C-alpha cells in the first residue's frame, strides 16, 4: 500500500505567493490611472442634463446654450416658420431620417418628428459635415435660403426644423432627448 505524504509549505512557497500578490497589486495600482482617465470629466458629468427657461426667448429668436460641452439650439418658431417647415415633403430632403433621440431611429424627417411642441425647436448645434457651429437666421439677418441655420464654413443650410436642405452636410441636426417639465421649461438629457 502506497502512502502519500503532503509536504508542509515551506518558506520558499510563502515567498512565491507573497511576491505574486504584491506584483498583482502593483500592476493594478499602475493600471488604475490609465483606466480612470477613460471616465467622463467632472464638467461633462455636471452637464449630463440641463434645464432651460424658455420665457425670455422671443418668437423668431434662436438661442444657443451649452449642453455636454457642445452648442444646443433652442428656437421659438413663428407660425410662418412652422408652416414653411410643414410644407416640405420628406422626399425632397437629402436626409429623410428624423435623427430625433426621442423617436425610433428610422422615423421620417417630417416637421412633427423634429419637435415636441411645434413652437419650440431644440437640437444639437453641431453641423453634421465637419462639426462647425452654424449661424441662426433671424428676421433681421437672414442666413441661407431656408430660414434656419447656415454653416459658413462649407455652406450647409438647414431649415427651421434643423433638416439639411443644401450643402455638403450628410445628416439633419441631431435632436437630443428632452422633455417639457413645465410649459416654459425644458429638461435636456
LINPEWO-V840400 format. One record per backbone hydrogen bond with DSSP energy under -0.5 kcal/mol. NH is the residue of the N-H (numbers start at 1). CO is the residue of the C=O. If there is no record, write none. Layout:
nh	co
NH	CO
NH	CO
//
This chain:
nh	co
7	5
14	10
15	11
16	12
17	13
18	14
19	15
20	16
21	17
22	18
23	19
24	20
25	21
26	22
27	23
28	24
29	25
30	26
31	27
32	28
33	29
34	31
35	31
36	32
37	33
38	35
39	36
45	41
46	42
47	43
48	45
50	188
52	186
54	52
54	184
55	184
57	54
60	76
61	58
63	74
65	72
67	65
67	70
70	67
72	65
73	123
74	63
75	121
76	61
77	75
77	119
82	78
83	79
84	80
85	81
86	82
87	83
88	85
92	89
93	90
94	164
96	94
98	107
101	99
101	175
103	100
107	104
109	96
110	108
114	111
115	112
120	117
121	75
123	73
124	174
125	71
127	125
127	132
131	127
134	132
135	150
137	148
138	141
144	142
148	158
149	158
150	135
151	156
152	150
154	151
155	151
156	151
157	166
158	149
159	163
160	146
162	159
165	157
166	157
173	162
175	99
176	174
179	187
181	179
181	185
182	185
185	182
186	52
187	179
188	50
188	186
189	177
//
